[in-house]
Amino acid sequence: MTMKGMHKEFALGDAEQMIVKAVPRIDVIDAEAWDACANPDAATYNPFLAHAFLDALEKAGTVGQGTGWVPHHLVLEGPGGTVAGVMPLYAKSHSQGEYVFDHAWAEALHRVGGRYYPKLQGAVPFTPVPGRRFLARPGPMQAETEKLLAHAAVAVADRIGASSVHVTFLTEGEWSRLGGEGFLKRTGQQFHWCNAGYRSFEDFLGTLSSRKRKQIRKERAEAQAAVKIFSVSGPEITEAHWDAFFAFYMDTGSRKWGRPYLNRRFFSLLGAAMADRCLLILARRAGKLVAGALNLIGGDCLYGRYWGANEHHPFLHFELCYYQAIDYAIAHGLARAEAGAQGEHKLARGYLPETTYSLHWLADPRLEAAVARYLAEERGEVAEINALLREHGPFKKDG
């Protein structure tokens, strides 16, 4: 298992040989082959796993040498060079931009003389979007391919001297199937809105308790009275729109994270490669754009990711990021709207707690034993909190 064209062969069953490669850039992987593994079903298309999205991150220079996110993407090839599976994988020199926090693990290892960085991260950089991570092409060998990718990630970690492998925000199915392959299992929490076949936003409001329904109507009225709200997507998005949105992103990102992760070039590359998957919801006041939220459109989900504003207006964040997303999902028959990590304030707006999943392989047996004990307790706490929050959600108690 090596970089830059060298490879190690793994036996797959009794008949086939699979070659696994770790490559330093996604653009050396055929885009059609990657997408056939990452998004084989248009109905569940995840834009963050698309070759074009990950390539835009690299071409913009937001990941790569000097960023702390160095690609080691896995490619699993079968006979004749057919790509059977791929995996987005990065060597990390820090724990920023991940949203599954392991700083305490790094500190614990350092205290006993160990070295936590570099580590390997199987993830979509800078966004806590759930989805598949072991991207096996559908077929009878899919489960075996997933296992080979998992074992290959550990092999890469061993070769480059990484302390660990972390696969974050993967699906529950992958988590269950691969948790027995030497990985520790962790859970977390996000808040998602689910479409119960609503005909309109008012139809959705009708399922909420009276107090929550009145509060949301008040918030929407106040936000919409302050600004004019509109959306653009596809070829309607211009460089001027990206200029304005990037200014909002930088303003809010600088205050929230200290240093925003994405640069202006990334948004132009994203728009050029995936305009039909981009939805910008913008607010204008007195002829000037003052706030915006960027969403990516999936096969069955609207993914809200980045937002910003250079003017403060009460409830505008809720309107642009949550209520407009619900409007869009209902109008387009999408099953879900996801609005990123954290935020129990989303509960009152109809976004319910959902469990998120991650897997962790730790080379140091001392750290592994300590983390295993911690995660067993944490999983119980996450399940208990999610159940409690659902019980006290905003919906009518009669169903």
SVG drawing of the C-alpha trace seen along z (x, -y; Angstrom):
<svg xmlns="http://www.w3.org/2000/svg" viewBox="-54 -52 62 72">
<polyline fill="none" stroke="black" stroke-width="0.4" points="0.0,0.0 1.9,-3.0 1.6,-6.4 2.1,-7.7 1.3,-4.7 2.8,-1.8 0.4,0.7 -0.2,3.7 -2.5,6.5 -5.2,8.0 -7.0,11.3 -10.7,10.9 -12.3,14.3 -10.6,17.2 -10.6,16.0 -10.2,12.2 -7.2,10.0 -7.8,6.4 -5.2,3.6 -5.5,0.8 -3.8,-2.5 -3.5,-5.7 -3.3,-8.7 -2.2,-12.3 -4.9,-14.1 -8.4,-13.3 -8.0,-14.6 -5.8,-11.5 -8.9,-9.4 -11.4,-9.2 -14.4,-11.3 -16.9,-8.9 -15.5,-6.0 -15.4,-7.9 -19.0,-9.0 -20.2,-5.5 -19.0,-4.4 -19.9,-7.5 -23.3,-8.3 -24.6,-5.2 -28.3,-6.1 -29.6,-9.5 -32.4,-9.3 -29.9,-9.5 -27.3,-11.7 -25.0,-13.3 -23.2,-16.3 -20.5,-16.4 -19.2,-13.0 -19.1,-14.0 -15.7,-14.1 -16.4,-17.7 -17.0,-18.9 -13.8,-17.3 -11.8,-18.4 -12.9,-22.0 -11.6,-21.9 -8.2,-20.7 -8.0,-23.0 -8.9,-26.0 -6.0,-25.1 -8.2,-24.8 -6.9,-21.2 -3.4,-20.0 0.1,-20.7 0.3,-23.4 -3.3,-23.2 -3.1,-20.2 -5.4,-18.2 -3.2,-16.2 -5.1,-13.8 -4.3,-10.1 -7.5,-9.0 -8.0,-5.2 -8.8,-3.5 -9.6,0.2 -9.2,1.7 -10.4,5.1 -9.3,7.2 -8.8,5.1 -8.5,1.9 -12.2,1.6 -12.7,-0.7 -14.6,1.2 -14.4,-1.3 -12.9,-4.6 -12.6,-6.6 -11.9,-10.2 -8.9,-10.1 -6.6,-12.8 -3.5,-13.0 -4.1,-15.6 -1.6,-17.6 -4.3,-19.1 -8.0,-18.5 -9.6,-21.5 -12.6,-21.4 -13.8,-18.0 -16.7,-18.5 -16.0,-15.2 -13.7,-16.3 -10.7,-14.4 -8.5,-17.1 -8.6,-15.4 -7.3,-12.2 -4.4,-14.0 -3.5,-15.6 -3.7,-12.3 -1.3,-10.6 1.1,-13.5 1.1,-13.4 2.5,-9.8 5.1,-10.6 3.2,-9.6 2.6,-11.5 -1.0,-12.0 -0.3,-13.8 -0.3,-12.9 -3.5,-11.1 -5.8,-9.9 -9.3,-11.3 -11.9,-9.7 -14.3,-12.7 -15.6,-15.5 -13.3,-18.4 -14.9,-21.3 -18.5,-20.1 -20.2,-17.6 -22.4,-16.1 -23.5,-12.5 -23.1,-10.1 -21.2,-7.0 -17.5,-7.0 -16.4,-3.5 -17.6,-4.1 -18.0,-0.6 -19.6,-0.1 -23.0,1.7 -22.9,5.4 -22.4,8.8 -18.9,7.8 -19.9,4.5 -19.5,5.6 -16.1,7.1 -15.0,4.0 -16.0,1.9 -13.8,4.1 -10.9,3.9 -11.1,0.1 -11.2,0.1 -8.2,2.3 -6.4,0.3 -6.9,-2.9 -5.2,-1.3 -2.4,-0.1 -1.8,-3.6 -1.8,-4.9 0.9,-2.3 3.0,-3.2 3.0,-6.9 3.4,-6.6 -0.1,-8.0 -1.4,-7.5 -5.0,-6.7 -7.7,-6.6 -11.0,-8.5 -14.0,-8.0 -16.5,-10.6 -20.2,-11.1 -20.5,-7.8 -23.9,-5.9 -25.3,-3.8 -25.0,-0.7 -21.3,-1.2 -20.8,-1.9 -22.5,1.4 -20.8,3.5 -17.3,2.2 -17.2,1.6 -16.0,5.1 -13.0,4.5 -10.7,3.1 -12.5,-0.3 -14.0,-1.9 -17.6,-3.1 -18.7,-6.6 -22.0,-8.5 -23.0,-12.1 -25.9,-14.4 -27.3,-16.6 -30.8,-18.1 -32.6,-17.3 -36.0,-18.3 -38.0,-15.4 -40.7,-15.8 -43.9,-13.9 -45.5,-14.5 -46.4,-18.2 -48.2,-20.1 -47.1,-23.5 -45.3,-25.3 -48.6,-25.9 -49.4,-22.2 -46.1,-21.6 -46.9,-24.3 -50.2,-22.6 -48.4,-19.6 -46.6,-21.8 -47.9,-22.9 -49.8,-26.2 -47.0,-28.0 -44.3,-26.9 -46.5,-27.6 -47.1,-31.2 -43.5,-31.8 -42.4,-30.6 -45.0,-32.8 -43.8,-35.8 -40.2,-35.1 -40.9,-34.7 -43.0,-37.9 -40.3,-40.0 -37.5,-38.7 -39.5,-39.1 -40.5,-42.6 -36.9,-43.7 -35.5,-42.4 -36.5,-41.1 -35.6,-37.4 -35.0,-35.6 -33.1,-32.6 -30.9,-31.8 -29.6,-28.5 -28.0,-27.0 -27.0,-29.6 -28.8,-32.3 -25.8,-32.4 -23.3,-35.0 -19.8,-35.9 -21.4,-39.0 -23.6,-36.7 -20.5,-34.7 -18.7,-37.9 -21.5,-39.0 -21.9,-35.6 -18.2,-35.2 -18.2,-38.5 -21.0,-37.2 -19.2,-33.9 -15.9,-35.6 -17.6,-38.0 -19.5,-35.2 -16.8,-32.6 -14.1,-35.0 -16.2,-35.6 -17.3,-31.9 -14.2,-30.0 -11.4,-32.6 -10.2,-31.6 -12.7,-30.5 -11.7,-27.3 -12.8,-28.1 -11.5,-30.8 -13.1,-32.8 -11.8,-30.7 -13.5,-27.6 -17.0,-29.1 -16.3,-30.0 -15.0,-26.5 -18.0,-25.0 -20.4,-27.2 -18.6,-26.3 -18.7,-22.6 -22.0,-22.1 -24.2,-25.1 -27.3,-22.9 -26.7,-21.6 -26.2,-25.1 -29.0,-27.1 -28.2,-30.5 -30.9,-32.1 -30.2,-35.8 -31.5,-38.9 -31.6,-42.4 -32.3,-45.7 -32.3,-49.1 -31.0,-47.5 -28.0,-45.9 -27.4,-42.3 -27.0,-41.9 -27.1,-38.2 -27.1,-34.8 -27.2,-31.0 -25.7,-28.4 -27.4,-25.1 -26.4,-22.1 -29.2,-20.1 -29.1,-16.3 -31.3,-13.6 -33.5,-13.4 -32.1,-16.2 -31.4,-19.9 -28.0,-20.4 -27.7,-23.8 -24.1,-24.5 -22.7,-28.1 -24.4,-31.3 -23.3,-34.9 -24.6,-38.5 -23.1,-41.9 -26.2,-43.4 -28.1,-42.1 -31.8,-41.6 -33.8,-39.6 -34.6,-36.0 -33.0,-36.5 -30.6,-33.5 -33.6,-31.3 -35.5,-32.5 -32.7,-32.0 -31.2,-28.8 -34.2,-26.9 -37.5,-28.1 -36.6,-28.8 -34.9,-25.4 -38.2,-23.8 -40.1,-25.7 -37.8,-24.5 -37.8,-20.8 -41.6,-20.8 -41.9,-22.4 -39.5,-20.0 -40.5,-16.8 -37.3,-16.3 -37.3,-13.9 -35.0,-16.0 -33.4,-19.3 -30.1,-19.2 -28.6,-22.3 -25.2,-21.3 -23.8,-20.5 -24.9,-21.3 -27.7,-23.8 -30.4,-22.7 -32.2,-25.9 -33.1,-24.0 -35.4,-21.8 -38.0,-24.5 -38.0,-25.0 -39.0,-21.5 -35.5,-20.0 -35.3,-16.8 -32.2,-15.1 -30.6,-12.4 -27.7,-10.2 -24.5,-10.6 -21.8,-7.9 -18.0,-7.7 -15.3,-5.0 -11.9,-5.3 -8.8,-3.1 -6.0,-3.9 -2.6,-2.4 -1.5,-3.0 -3.1,-0.2 -3.1,-2.5 -5.1,-5.2 -7.4,-2.7 -8.3,-1.1 -9.0,-4.5 -11.0,-5.8 -13.1,-2.5 -14.2,-3.0 -15.1,-6.6 -17.0,-5.9 -19.1,-3.2 -20.4,-5.8 -20.8,-8.5 -22.9,-6.3 -25.4,-5.7 -25.5,-9.5 -26.1,-10.4 -29.0,-7.9 -30.5,-9.1 -30.3,-12.8 -31.7,-12.2 -34.6,-10.3 -35.3,-13.0 -35.2,-15.8 -37.5,-14.0 -40.0,-13.5 -40.0,-17.2 -40.0,-18.3 -42.2,-21.0 -44.8,-18.7 -48.3,-18.1 -48.4,-15.3 -51.3,-13.7 -49.1,-12.9"/>
</svg>
